[in-house]
Amino acid sequence: MADDKSGFLKGVPLHPFPLHYSSVKIYRHDVLGRGSYGYVCRAKADQLDCAAKMINPIFFEIGGSPGREELENPERAITGRFLAECELLRSLPSHPNIVQFIGVCRIAEEMRGGEYGPVLLTELMSTTLWDYVSSKSRDFTPKSRDRAPIRPDYIPRTTQVKIMKDIAVALSFLHDRDILHRDLSSKNVLMKDDAPKISDLGMAKLRDVTKSLTTCPGTPIFMAPEALLNNPAYSTKLDIFSWGVISLQVMSGQEPDPLSPFVAEVDSDGRELRIPVTETERWKDTIKAIDPGHPLLSLALEAIKNRPENRPTANDLCSKIENILHNLTRRQENFYKEERGEKKEKRKEEGDVKSVGPCLLYSAASSSSDRINSDIETSPPSTPSTLSPPLSSPDSRSILFSDTFNWTSIKDSAPCHFMGGSVTTLAGKVYASRPHSSIIHEYDPETLTWSVLPSLCPVENFTLVSHIGKVLAVGGVKGVAYSGEHRKVSNAVYACDVLSSNLSWTDTLISSMYYPRSLPAALSSKTYLVVAGGLDDKSSPVSHVEIHNGSYWYTSSSLPVPFSTLSAVIDNNDIIYITGEVKGKGSVLCSAALSRLYGQSSSYYKPLFSVWQKMESPLSGGSLVVVRGDLFLIGGYDASHSNGYPQYNGNIYQLKRKEKKFSIEEGPEARGRCLATQLPSNRGVMVFGGNGQKSINIGQR
């Protein structure tokens, strides 16, 4: 066989298939893909770019050996699956989700020189769905099969749903014509511009409603359990099962890898029995990698049920996915509207919000029941009744004096000099840590006494946070400080049950984070644990944000910029505030609603926009605290000092929502990187450390 001088094979008409093109060039060496019984290469029909599918000679025996006479009249010899696919595609009406038929040809006699069968010409697609998923998902290997491999730069959720809807529509089109595909898999779903089309109809059969099909073709990992039996009998529900497996692959970003469909058991007579397992059990590892709140998950689990009669039809899939897509599209539109401020005028007319520059803020005079809620039907945790706060830089015109704290000072009360570190409260007590130390200090506001937890934390430079009744040490560094040895940054989350007699630390309660970091911001709300920013193993600030939902870690919308010396707090409306220093650019204050962060994190994709708002902070290295719903910035260093040296800040800044201003008041004493926390039972705020003194300030408001 020899190509012509231009490097292509010439295609000529093949009876009885009409060919409506005067010139067909098949570029045999430009292979687009290979399959079990053929390969696909690039071709051109006149000026139309297309794909040419050619059968391997070994399969000619399906219709007989192609001698010279048969090659002259191949339709007499090859009557197998390939020509059946050609005929089926030619007979089908054009459909946007089935690969478009262009024609059938054969290789011109002067260019054969070997065994060539018919050539199927179809529209040119970009890739297979299998390769599309693989290329879109980020390489990540979990430490164990119990952890979900989340891919933050994955396919947008709306695109995932649209892909599976288009495949379901194609199946509905085929099933309405009593055509079963029988070999549906992500390798024969082709992609072009994020749109799928079903191909490879060589296994397709016209369904005789009076008979059961007993042939068992297909790709094993995509095959339904009834197709694996010795005498299989199946219907259109075979394709539905394959659709379910493809859905799991698209949602998880993983290559399909189910467990065995059977488990071996030994009966009382010592005979080994093969007991079938449920498909949900077979696919449990893949299911674990999917967000439990993914709207397609329940439908995919219906599609892979063991009993065919319990699976939905293709028409059922289309109807249900249409509702899912409607809800997702509406939610995305609302996000865009909110980002562009298109709801601003409506809210102002209702007297519900007032504007501060480009930001919106709820009026404190409005009742929470009158506030506009998000249109998201399912967005755990519950959508807060307020938007993210206004974050416009304070100036002299935005400073108002407000009611002040009543401060009580307790001198020489702290056990050591806290210059930074972290603090949290649990069960009426305060727990604090210092940088470069594994010691946890406990403070009892009732007795005004300090003590030390008997068990040292396994790491240093961690962040303390109370979560689900435990004190957690998030991130940190392993190794001895100033020892000269390399210190490894940890991604572990250690937990200590300070309410029990067993005060040891364990890292088994919550799995390790994806990103190792020290001194991150860590926040807790209900069952949700949020970790943001911190330092990597080179002590450089990072912007990663992760959320643990009680089962798995998910990555979310990153901080606007990497910054260090973090302080973070979450208010009663689940609005997160984080402040820190940006190298060479001063200090920033960021905010985001937890519901929107979780909405981004559960989508497995790079966010279309950031959910964070930011502003310049009036202080550097200050501590955030929420007292009775109001946000305060305490301590830190005055950003406006003029002598070139950081000055301890003695003022307290408050973000006042009602007046849309920052207020300022004089604090009890000047502090730098201090620790501040709200005392239990609304007893006020406790401030200590940050100025080389051991005094404690208790503020009531």
N, C-alpha and C positions, 0 to 999 in steps of 0.2 A: 504494500500500500504506500502510495507516495502522494504528498500534498503537491499542489501546483506551486508556481514560483512565488505566489503571493502569500503562501503559508496557510491556505484555507482549503477546505473540502467544498465541493460544489454540490448543492442539493437540487434534485429534480423531482417532479411530481410522482406520487405513488398512488396507483389505482387501488381503491375507489375514492381516495380522499382528494378533494379539489385543493389546489394550491393557487392562491390569488396573488402571487408575487412572481415577478419575472426573473428575479435573481435571489438565490439563497446562498450565503457564504457561511460555513461552519468552521470556526477557529478551534480545531481539535486540541491544540496545545494550551488554550486559555480555559483551563478547567475551573469551573465554579464550585463543583462539589461532586462527591462520589457516594454511591449507595451500594446496597447489597447486590443489586443486579443491574446496575447501570451507572452512568456518570453524566454530568451536565456541563456543557461548555458554552462559551459565548458564541453568538451567531448574529447575522444581519440579514433580514428579509427586505430587499430593496434598501431603503434608508432607515428601516426600523430596527433598532437594537432589540434583540430577543435572546432567549435561552434555548439551547438545543439539547434534548434528552436522548441519549443513545443507549441501547441495551448491550450488555456484555455478550459476546458470542456464545459463552457457555450455556446461555438460556435459550439458544435457538432450538435445542432439543425438545423444548416444550411443544413445538409444532412440527418437529422433524428436522433432520440435518439439512443445512442449506447447501445443496449442490449448485452447480452452475445454473441449472434450469430454475431452481428455486430462487436464486439471487436475481434472475431476470424477472421473476414473478413472485416476489417475497410474500404477497398476500396469500398465496397458496400454501406456504410453508409455516409462516409464523401466525398462529391463531391464539396465542396465549395472552397473558395478562397485559403485555405492553400494548398490543393492538386494541385490547379491550379498553384500556385507559384512553387511548387516542379516540376511539369511537364514542366513549362516554363523554369526554370533554367536548367533542365536536357537537354532540347532540344536546348538551345542556345549554339553556339560555345564559346569556352573559350575566354574571353576578359579581358585585364589587368585592366579595370576600372569598371568591374562588379564582385561582390563577387563570388568566385569560388564555384561551386556546387561539393559536395563530394558524397552525397548519401541520400537516404531516408530509414528509418527503423521504426520499432515499438518496444515497450517495450516487452521483453520476458514474456510469460504468467505467469511463476512462480513468477514474480516480479511486476505484475500489482497491484492487490489488490485494484484497483480503476479505475477511468476513465482516460485512456491515449489514445490519438490519435496518428497520425503519427509524426515522428520526422525528421526534415530537418537538414542535416549535411552540413555545409559550412566551408570555410576557417576561421581561427581565426584572427580577426582584433583587433586593440588596443582600439579604442574608436569611438564615433560618431563625426561627424563634429561639431555638436552643442556643445558638451563638449570640443572638441578640441579648438574651438574659445573662449569659456568661460575660459578655463584654461590658454590660451595664453594671454588674455587681462588683463590688470591691472585694479583692482577695482577703479573706479573713478566716483563720483557723481557730475555733474555740478551744479552750484548754480541756474541756470535757464535753461529752455528748449532752450534758445537762444544761449547757449554756446556749443561748440563742445567738447565732452568728448574725448580728445586725449589720446591714450595709447602708450607711447613711447617704451615700451618693447614688442610690439605686433609682429605679424607675418611679416617676411620680405616681401616686396611688390612682389618680384619675386615669392615667394612661394604662395602668394595669387593668382596671375595670373595662376600659374601652377595648383593649385587646381581647379579653375573654368574652366580651359581648359580641364582637365581630365573629369570633370563632363559633359561638353559639348560634348566631344568625346564619352562618354558612351551613351548620349542621341542620338547622331547621329547614333550610332550603332543600337540602338533600333528602332528609327524612320525609318531607311532604311529598316527595317524588318516589318514596319507597326505595331509596338508595342508602345503603349502609357503607360507610367509609372503611371500617374494619382495621385500619392501620393508622389511626390518628395519633400523632405524637408531636412534640415540639420540633422534631427534626424535619417533618414534612409540612409544617406551617411556615410559610415564607413571609418575610417582613420587607416593607418598603415605607419609609417615612412614618414609622411607628404604627403602621396599619398592617394587620395580618391577612394572609390569604391561604386557604387550604390548597394543598397540591398532592401529588402522588396518589391518584385514584386507581392505581393498578390493582389494588386489593378490593376495590369497591364492587358491590354486588347489588343487583336488583332483588328486593325482598319479596319473596312469595309468601303471602300471608297464610297459605295453607300448609307451609312446610317450615321446618326448623333448619337453619343453616348448621352444618356440621364441620365445615372447614375451619381451621384455626390459624389464620395468618396473623401478622401483627408484630409489634415490638413488645417483648415480654413485660418490661417494667410499666408499660402503659396499658396492659391488658387487664380486663376484668377477671375476677376469680372464676366465673363460669366458663371462660374461654380456656382455662388451664385444666379442665377436667378431661377425662379420657374420651367421653362422648359429649362434647360441648353442644349446647343449644342456646342460641342467643338472638337478640333482636337489636333494635336501635339503641337500647340501653348500654350496649357495648361501647358505642361512641361517647355516650354520656359519661361513662366511667373514665375514659381517656381524657375527656375534657376536664374532669375533676383533678386528675393527676397533673395535667398541664397547669391548672390554676395553682396548685400547691407549688409547682416549680416557679411560676411567675411571682407569686407572693413572697416566697422564701429566698429566691435568688440562688437556690441550691440545685445541683444536678440531682435528678431523682435517684434515690438510693433506699428503696424499701427493705424491710426485714423479710425473712422467709414467710411465704404464705401458710406454712405449716409448722407446727411444733411436734417434736417426737415424744411420745409417751409409751410406757411399757405397761401392758395390761397384766392381769393376775396370772396369765399363762406364760408370761415372759415374752410375748409377741410385741414387736414395736409397731405402734400405731402412729399415723400421721393425722394430727388434729388441726383442722383449719383455724386460723386466727382471724379476727375482724380486721378489715382494711384500715380502720382508724388506728389499731394497734400496730399494724405493719408500717404505717407512715408516721408514727408518733415523733420520730426525730425531726422530720421535716416540719410537722405541725408545730413543734416547740419553737422553731425558728421564725414563726409567723406571729405578728402582733395579734393577741386574742381579740382585739377590737376591730380587726380588719373586716369590712363589710362583706367581702367575698368568701370569708373562711367558712361560715356556716353553710353556704350554698355548695362549696366544694366538698364539704364533708357529706352532704346529702348525695352528691353525685358519685361518691366512691363507696356507697353502702354495699354490703355484700349481696343482698337480694336485689335483683334487677327491678322488681316491681316497686321497690321503695325509692328508686331514683327518679328524679324529675325528668320530664321530657325536654326536648330542645326548645319547644315553645314556652315551657315553664321557665327555663333558664333565661330566655330573652326578656320575658315579662318582669322577672325579679331583678335582673341586672339593670333594666331600664330604670326601675325605682331607685336602685342603689346609685346609679350614675346621676340621676336627677338630684338626689340629696347631696352628693359630693360636689356637683357643679354649683349648686346653690350655695354651699358652704364656701367654696373657693371664690365665688362672686362676692359674697359678703365680706370675705377677707380683703379682696381688692378694693371694694368700696370703702371699707374702713381705713385702708392704707391711704387712699386718695382723698379721704375726708368728704366723700359724697353724701354722707349722712349728717353732716355738720348743720346745715340749714334746718333740716327737719327737727333735730334735737333742740336747736335754739328756739324754734317756734313753740315747742312743747315746754320750754322753760326748764329743760332737764339738764342741759350742759351749758357751759360758757367756755369760750375759746381763750387759749393762751398761745399766741403765735400760731404755729402749725399744729399744736397739740390740742387735745380735747380733755376736759375734766368734768366729772359729774358735780353738780351743785350739791353741797352738803344739806341744803334745805329740802331736797327731793327725797321722798321716801323710797326705800329699796324696792318696794313693790311696784313703783312707777317707773323704775329705771328700765331702759331698753336692754333686753338680754340678747345674747347671740342667737343666730338661727341654727346653730349646730345642734342636731338632735342628740347625738351621742358623742360627748367629748369629755371623758373623765380626766381629771376631776371636774366637778361642776363648774360651769363657766361663771366667773366672778361677776358681781353686779356692777363693777366699775371697770372702766378702761384703764390702760396703763397711765400713770400720773404724768402731769406736764413736766417736761424736763427742759426748761429753758434756763440759760445761765442767769444767775442772780446778779443784779446790779444795785446801785444805790436807790433806784426808784422802786425796787421790788423788795425792800427790806422794811418790815413792819415790826414794831415791838408788840409782844403779846404777853399774856399772863405767864408768870414765871414759875419755875420750880421752887419748892421750899426744900432747901438742902440741909442735910445733917452730915457732919463729918466725923469719922471715927479714925483717929490717928494711930499709926503704928499697929494697925490691925491685920493687914495682909501678911501672909507667911514669908513672902519674898517680893523681889522687885519684878513685876510683870511688865516687860517691855515687848508688847505684841503677844502672840499666842492665840488662844481661842477660848470661848466660854459658852456654856449651855446650862439649862435648868431642867430638872426632872424631879417629880414628886416632892416639891417644896424645897429642894436643895440646889445649890449652884456648884458646877464643876468647871474647873479652869485648868489650862495648861500653858506652858511657856515654850518658846522656841528652843531647840537643841536639848530637850529634856523629855524623858519618858514618864515623868511623874504626873499624876492627876491629883489636883487639890480639890477637896470638897468643903463647901461652906454651908453652914446651917444658919439661916436668917433668924430662927427662933432663939437660938442660944448664942448667936454671934461668935461661933467658934469654927476654926479650920481644922481639917484633918487630911491625911493622905491615904489614897486607896492603897491597900497592901500589895496589890499586883501591879507591876510596871507594865506600861503599854509596850508591845513588841517593836514599835517604831518611834521615831521622833519627827518633829515638824509636821504633825498631823493636824486635822481640824476636828474638834469635838462637836457633836450634834446629838440631841436626844431624838430617838426614833423608835416607834413601836415598843415603848416601855424599856428601852435599853439605851445606854450611852455608847455611841459609836465613835471610833477614831478612824477618820476617812483619809486615805492616802498616807503620805509620810515618807521618811527616809530610813533605811536600815543601815546599821553600822554605828560606830562610836564617833561623835563629833570631835573634830580637831585631831584625829588620830593619824591622819595622813593616808589612810586607806580609802579606796574608792567606795563611795556610799551609793547604794542602789535605791532609786526612787521606787516606791511601792504603789501598786494598784489595788492593794487589799483593803477591805473594810473590816476592821476588828470591832467586836461587840462585847460589852461587859454588862452583865445583869446586876446593876448596883443595888437592886431591891431584894436580892436573894443573898444567901450566905456564901454562894460560890462567886467570888469576884475575879475569876480568871477571864482572860481575853480569848475570843475565838473568832476565826475568819470564815466559819462555815455557815453562819446565819444568813449572810448576804454574799453573793458571789463577787469575784473581783471585777473592778471596773475595766473598761477597754483601754483607757489611757492612764498609765502611771503618772502620778503627780504628787507634789508636796504642797502644803499650805493652801489647799483649795478653799473655795467657798462651798459650804455644805448646809443644806436647808431641808427641813422635814415638814410635810403637810399630809396628815392622814397616813396612808400607806405609801406615799410618794417621797422618795429621797432624791434631791437634786444636788448635783455636784458640778461646779463651774470653775473654770480657770485654774490657777495654781502655777507651779514651777516644774519644768521637766528635769531630766538628769543633768542638764548643763546650766541649771538655775535660770533658764530663760522662761518668761511667762508664756502660757498657752491660753487658748480661747475655747477649748473644747467644753461642751456642756453635755452631761449625761443624766438620765432620769431612770431610777429604778422604780418599777410600778408594783412591787411586792413579789414579782416572779422573775423578771428579766431586766437587764440594762438596755436602754435605748439611747442613741445619740440624738441630740436636738440642735436647734439653731444656735450656732456659736456666738460667743460674745462679740460685740462690734469690733473690739480691738483686744489684743492680749494685754493684760495688766496684772500687776502684782500687789502685794500688801493689801489683800482683800478683806473686806468686811461685808457681810450679807445679812439680810433679814427678810422675812416674809410676813405680810400683814394679815389681818383677819379676812380680807377678800382674796387671799391667795395671789397677791401681787408681790413679785420678787424684786428686791432692790439690792444692787451690788455696787460697791465703790472700791476704787483701787487706783494705783498710780500707773500711768503710761510713760515709758521711758522717754525722757526728753520732752514730754508734752503735758506735764502736770497730772492732775487727778481728774477722774471721770466718775459719774454716777449713772448707772444703767437701771432700767426697769423692764419687766415683762410679766404678763399674766401667765400663771402656771398652766392654765388650761390651753393657752396657745402654744406654749413650749411643748406640752405633751402632744398636742395635735400635730406639731411638726415632727416630733420624735417618732410617732407611731406610723409615719408615712414611708419610712425607709428611703427617703430621698433627700437630696440637697434642696433646702427650702428655696421657694421662688422669691422670697423676700425675707428680711430679718424681722423677727418679732420684737427685737430689743429697741428701746429708745434710750438715748444717752444725752448727757449734758456735761459741761465742765463743773467740777465740784469746787465749792469755795474753800475746801480743806484738803490737805494731803495727809493720808494715813489716819483719817478719822474712823470712828466706830459708829455703825448704824444701830439704832434701837427703835423699837416701836413701843410706845406707851399709850394705852387707851386708844389705839387706832391711829395715832399720829406718829409720823416719821421724824426722828431726830438724828443729827450728825454731831457727835461729841468728840472732843479731844482732837488729835491730829496736829498738823502744822499749818500755820497761817500762810496761805498761798500768796499773800500780798506783801510779805515782809520785804523790807528795802535794804537791809544791811548784808544781804547775801547769805545769811545763816538761817536755818529753819528756826522758827519761833514756836514754842508750845502754844497751842490755842486755848484760850480761856473762855471762849464763847460757845454757845449752843445754837445750832441752826435747825430750824423746823420748816418742813415743807407743808405749807398750809393750803389745803385744797379749796376751802370756801373762798378765800380772798385771792386765790391764784398767785400767791406771793410766798417768798421765803421770809420767815421772821427770824430775829436774832435776839438772844438774851445773854446776860452774863452768867457764866458757869461758876461752880464753887472754887475751882482752881485750875490753873493751866496744866494741860496734859498733852503728851505726844501720842504714841501708839498705845493707847489704853484699851481696856476691855470694858464693855458695857453690855448689860443685859436687863431685861425686864424681870423683876422679882415675881415669884409666884403669887397668885391671888391678888394681882393688881396692886401690889404694895409699892409700886414705883419702880425707879430705875436704879441699878447699882453700877457704879463706875469705880474702877481701881486700876492701878498701874500706869505706865506711860510717862512717868516723870522722875523715876528714881526714888520715889517715896512709897511707903507702905500704907498710906492712908486710903480709906474707903469713903466714897460719897454716896449717900442714899438720897435720891430726889423724889419728892411727892408732888403731884400736880392735880 
